[in-house]
């Protein structure tokens, strides 16, 4: 399924499971849907399974949003108490669309508890109290954390998932990896068809056979390896240490939640020569989450770090905000230079990043999916440098492989079902959902009498936004996609414009 097809389904108000391989555009599609809702006066609830994932999307953890906190089990009385809490009850009652990112890391029991709270707070026996729910994630990524040896159930095994029966939108386009041999290896891991031929391709990237570039980030499965290596490498550099201390605004508990999810540390120590990675997206400034570089100096009187990226571009990195928002209003924020030391980082914290190269030790991987997550952060096989490897690193949970085949089939069925609807039927469903959610249908979207289409208007009707004025945000997206070497056709499809318009704008921007 394409991003456009998934957006069409989302706009009808259907509950959806948006999935796909790393680099398929899940986050980009969700962000487009959030903008669509906000443009029509609807504020979605944006949540995620972990603090890191929540910080990326300016949301909060699902546990915090629903009021269940860290509890593993809730009685019926507990559910009632949470649902009666004035603040939680108002939040859930007012919610029309609930987005849950990185759903693969939420266990089924937790999802069931949240769903029960939603029904109780909304006083409705419909699944999730009748709101639109958008699950986002990939179950081949890191699984839910097991506690005390308990068997953890996946979200898709829960009653909350089954009762909702979301339409599956399995994105099939690929915007991160273009290396066909590498894509074949990653695909074999997902299908649980990883064999000796694939292992030999990976094994060929061992550092005993190939030199490891000193500037490439190392990925480890344990925090202790990361902290030790980063501290040692920084101490080896001569020169002055510049310290950047995080600023904070808002209630202590909410600020603590933001800090926990922020990839930049509270106290960031840098020197010239330090290897760093950008921890936030800022395409207009020339970097995204995962951009690697080296500190080459400190600018002006504020001494903001100047980094040189692997492509040779110099960027002055200024402080940015991490926000926790609800109903479009900031509840808390932290401010820090969006960098962290990058001689090493954990596999977990690399989720969501796109790296040109990485050094990794896959000989001691201890979780299903961890080897796959590490490999899939990197754009090409040539960018993978291995310190160690074992066949166990490429195991995926057998239950996930079986379920993935079902998800793909369900996505094909959803695509066919919605493709069979006429434009009028799709528009009617979208308008009904917007009105039911308290939003405002744009005049341009309202049904109009059909007119004969003259040849000169056909392209405009095919891409309604093809000739609209360019916004600064769109130009920033265009620059970012151009740097990722997406084709003109791919960019046109994502932005909803004509290829000729994309080429003209690239020329005007000097790209």
N, C-alpha and C positions, 0 to 999 in steps of 0.2 A: 504494500500500500504506500502511496506517496503522502507527503506532508499535506498537500492540498486536499486529498481525499479524507484524511484524518480530520482536518479542520472542518470540512463540510459536515461530518458526522457530529463533531463536538458542538457545532453551532445549532444543531437541532435540539440540544438539551439532553441528549442520550448520555447515560453513564458509560464511561469508556475505560478500557485498559490500554494505555498507550505504551507500546514496547518496541523493541528493535535492538539491533546490535549497537555496541558503542560507536559513536560517530554517525549515527543515522539521523540525528536531528531531533531527538525527543525534547530536550530542553528548549530548543529554538521554537518548536511547534507549540509547546505549552506557553511560552512567552508571547507568541502571536495571539493565542487564544485569550490570554489574560488582557492584552491590549484591546482586543475586540470587545470583551465584556466591559472593561472600564470606559471605553469610548461610548458605551450605551448606558452608562450609569449603574453598572452592576459591579460590586466589589467582591471578588472571590476570596474564599479563605485559602491561604496558601500554606501548606504544612509539609513536613518531611519526616523521615524516620529518625534521622540523627541531627545533631547540632550543626555539623559541618554542611550537610546537604541543605538544612534550613537556612543557614547563613548565605549560601549561594543564591537563594531565591527570595531573600528579604522576607522570609516567613518565620514560623516557629515550629517546634517539634509537634507532632501529632499528639503526643502524650500531654504536652502543656496546653494545647488548644482545647482538647477534649476534657481536661481536668482530671484525667486518671493518674497523672504523675508517673512514678516509678513502680507502682503496684503491679504485681503479677496476677493477682486474683481479686475479684470483686464479688461480694454477695449482692443479692437483689436489693438489699437495704442500702449498700454502698452506692449502687447505680442511682437509686432514687435521691440520695443525699447530694450526689454530684450534679444531677440534672436539676435539682431544685435551687442550687446556688445561683444567686441573682446574676452574677457576671457571666458564668458559663452558660446559663440558660438563655440569656439574651443573645450571646454570641452565636449559639447553635440555632436558635429560632430565626435569627436574621440571615443565616447563611443560605444562599441559593445554590452555590457551586463550591464544593470542597475538593481541593487538589491535594493529593498525597504523593509526594516525590520519593524516589528510592524505596518503593514499596517492598522490594525484595528483602529488605532488612527488618521488616515488621513481621513478627510471628502471628500465626492465625489466632491465638488466644487474645492477643492485644487488639487485633482488628475486631474481634467479636465484642470485646468490652466497649470499644469506642462506638460501634454501631448501636449497641444497646443504650448507651448514654444518649446518642442522637435521637433515637426513637422516643425515649422517655422524655427528653427535654422538649421535643416538638409535639408530644402527645399524639403520635401517629404510629400505626402499626405497619406502614409501608416500609420497605427496606431503607435504612438510613434516614427514616423520617420523611422520605419523599424528595430529598435534595439530589441534585446532580453530583455524582462522585466521579472524579477523574484519578484513576491510579496511574502512576508513571513509574517505569522501571524496567529492569531486565533481570530475570531470576538466575541468569548465569553469573551475575555479579555476586558480591559477598552475601552469604545467607544470614538469617537471623542468628543472634548470639545465643548459644546454649548456656543455661545456668544450672549448676548443681547436677549435671548429668541428665537433665530432663530431655526427652525427645522433643525437638522444636518442630512445630508444624509451619508450613509455608502459608503465606497469606491466601493463596488460591485454594487452599484446603479448608478454609474457614467457612462457617455458616454465613458470615457477613458477606463474603465474596459470592457464594452460591446463590444467596437470595437476591443479590443485586443483579447477577448475570450480566456483567458489563459487555458492551460491544468491544471486540478486540481489534485494535488498529496496530498492526505489525508493520512498522516502517522498514522499507527495504532499500532505500537509497543510502549511499555511503559517502560521507563527507570528510572522513578522517584518513582512512587507509585507501591508497590507490595501487598498492603493490599486490598484484594478483596472486603471486605465490604465497604472500603473507596472509591474504584474505582466505586462501584455500586452507591454510593451517588453522586459522582461527575458526573457520567454518567447521572443520573436522572436529575440533574440540567441542563445539556446541552440539554437533550431531552425535557425539560420543563415538566417533569413527577415527580417532587419533591413532595412527599405526606407526610402524617402524620408519616408513618413508618420511612422515611428518616429523618424527622425533629426530631423525638424522638432519633435517633442515635446521631445526632448532639447535641441536647439538653443535652444528657447524659454527654457531655464534659464540662458542666458549672462548674465554679470554686467553686460554693457553694456546689457542691457535691464532688468535687475532689480538693486536694491541688495543688496549682500552684508552680512548682519549681522556686526558685528565679532567677536562671541563664537563664531562657528561655526568648527569645526576645519577646517583645510586638509589635503587629501591630495595627496601628491606621489609620483612614481615614483622619485626619487633622494634619498638621505640628506642630501646637501649642502644642498639647499633647505630641508629640515626643520630641521637644526641651526642654520643661519643665521637663519631666521625666529624660531625659539624663543628663541635667545640675544638677538636684537635686541629682541623684544617684552618680555622679562623686564628688560632693561637700561633700558627706557623707564619702568618703574614706579618711583615713589619709595618710600621706606620701607625697613625693615630686611630683609635677606636671611636666611632661616632655612635651615640646611643639615641634611639627614638622610642619614647615612652607613649604608650597608647592613652588617648583621652577617652572619656566616657561620659554619657549623659543618660539619666533615667533611673528607674528603680533598681536596687542592688541585684535582686533575683533575675530580672530580665537582662541586665548587663552581664551577669555571670553566664547566662545562657549564650549570649552573643560571643563572649570571649571563648567559651568552650568550643564553639563551632568555627571560630575564625582561624584561618591557616597562618596568618601573621601573628607573631608572638606579642605579648604585652610589652616586653622589653626587647627591642630589635637592635642587635649590635652588628655594626658593619665596618669594614675596612676596605681600602682600595685593593682590588684583586679578589674580593669575596665572590664566590659563586652563588647566584641567587635565582629564584624563580618568582614570577609575578603570581599573586594569589587572588586576583580579581580581574574582571573583564573591563577594559577601557579601550575599545578599538580606535576611538578618535585620537587617543594619545599614542597609539601604536603598539599596544600589548593586550594580551588576553590571559586568562587563567591558564598557567602552564608555560608561558613564554620564559625561556631561559636566558640568562645573561651574566655578565661580570661587572662588578662595580669598578668604574674607571675614574671616579672623582665625585666631588660634592659641590653643588651649585650655590652661588651667591651667599648672602649672609645667613639664610636659613639652613644651608648645608644639606639640602635635599639630595639624595643619591642620584648620580648619573650612571646608567647602566649601558653597556654595549651588548646588543642581542647577538645571537649566533649568526644572524644575517649581516652583522656589521652596523646596524642602526643604533644611534645614540639617543637615549630617552632620559629626560629628567623625570623621576618618579615622585609625584607629590602625594600627600596624604589623601586617603579616600574614606568614605563612610560605609560602615556595615550597619544596616537598619533592621529593626524588628518592627514590622508594620501590622496594623489591623484596620480593616475598613478604610485603607488608604492613608491612615494617620500613623505617624511614627510613635512608637511606645518607648523605644530606647535606641541608642546608637553608640557605637564606638568608632574612633578615628585613629588610623594608623597608616604608615607607609605600607602599601600593598606588596610587600616582599617578604621572603623568608630565606634563610640559608639553604642552599640546594646542592651541597656536595652529596647529601643524602636526604631521603624522606621515606615515610612508610607507604606501603602499597595502599593502605586504607585512605591515607590523605591524598593520594594521587588520583583518586576517583574524580571524574569530571574534568581531568586535565588532558590535553593533547600534547604529547612530547615528541620532539624530533628524534631524540635518542635517550636511552636509559641503560644503566648498568644494573643488573639484578642478580640475586642469588636465589635460585629456585630449588636448591637442594634441601631446604628445611621448611618448605611450605606446609602448613598444618591444617588448612581449611579447604573445603571444596570451593573451586572458583577463584582461589587467590592467584594461582599462576595465570589463569586466563585474564583476570583483571590487570595484572602487571603487564602482560604482553599487549593487551588491547589499548593501553595508554599510548603506545608508540606508533608512529605513522607508517614506518617501513621495517621490513625484516633487517635491513642493513643498519637500522638504528638500535637494534637489540644487541646488547653485550652481556654475556652470561659469565658469572663467577662460578656457578655451579648449577647443576640441573638434575632432576630425577623424573622418571616417567609419572610418578605420583602427582607431580605439580600440575599436570594437565587433566586430572580427574574432575569431572563435573558430577553433581548429584544425579544419580540415575532417574530419580523422580522428576527432576527438572527437565532432563532430555525428553522424557516421555510427554510431559506437559507441554513442552515447546512445540512439538508436532501438532498437538491439539490447538494451541494458540494460533499457529500458522493457518490451519484449516478454518478456524473460526474467523480469522481476519479475512480470508478469501470469501467466506460466506457473507460477512458484513459488507465488504466492498460490493459484491454483486447485489445485495439487498438494497443498498442505498443508491447504487447506479441505476437501478430500475425505476427509481422515483423521478418524476418530472421536476423541472426547475420550479414550477409553481408549488408543487407539494413540499419540496425542500424549503422554499421561502416561507410557506405557511407555517411549517413546523418551527423554523427559526424565529419568526415573528411571535408566534404563540409563546415560545419559551421566554423570549425577552420581556414580553408584557407580563407574563405570569411571575417573572422574577423582579418586577417593579422597575424594569429598565425602559428605555425610550427607543422605539424603532426609528431609524433614520429615514428621512423622506425619500432618499435615493433608493432605499430598500423596499419601500412599499410597492405593492402590486400595481402595475401600470398596464393599460391596454396594449396588446401586442401590435407592433407596427411592422410593416415590411422592412426587411433589412436590405439596404443598398450595399453594394460591394465595398464601398469606402468605409463603411461602419462595422464591418464584420470583425476586424481585429479588436476594436474597442469593446465590442460586446463580449468577445471571448475572454479578454482580460480587462475588466471594468476599471481597474486602477492604472492601466498602462500609461495614461497621459496626465496623471495627477502630478502636482509639483513635488519636487524632492525635498524631504525633511532632512535635518542634520542627522537624526537617528538612522534614517535609511542610508545616507551617505557613509556613515560609520560602519554599518553592516556591509555595505558594498565593498569598502576598503578591506574589511576583515576577510570577506569571502574571496576577494581578489588575491590577498596574500596567501590564502590556503590553496590557491591555484584551482578553484572551481571553474568549470567551463561557463561560458556566457549563457548557454541554455539552462544550466543548473541554477545560476544566479537569477535568471529571468523567472524561472518557475517558482523559486522561493519568494521573490519580491513581488510577484504578480505583475511583471512588466514585459514589454516586448524586447527580444534580443537586441534589436536596433537601438532601442532606448538605453539599454545597458552599455552598449559599445559607445554611444555618444557621451554618456555621463562619465565613463572611464576616461575617455579622451579629454573631456573638460577638466577632470581632476588630475590629469597628467599621469595616468596609470597605464 
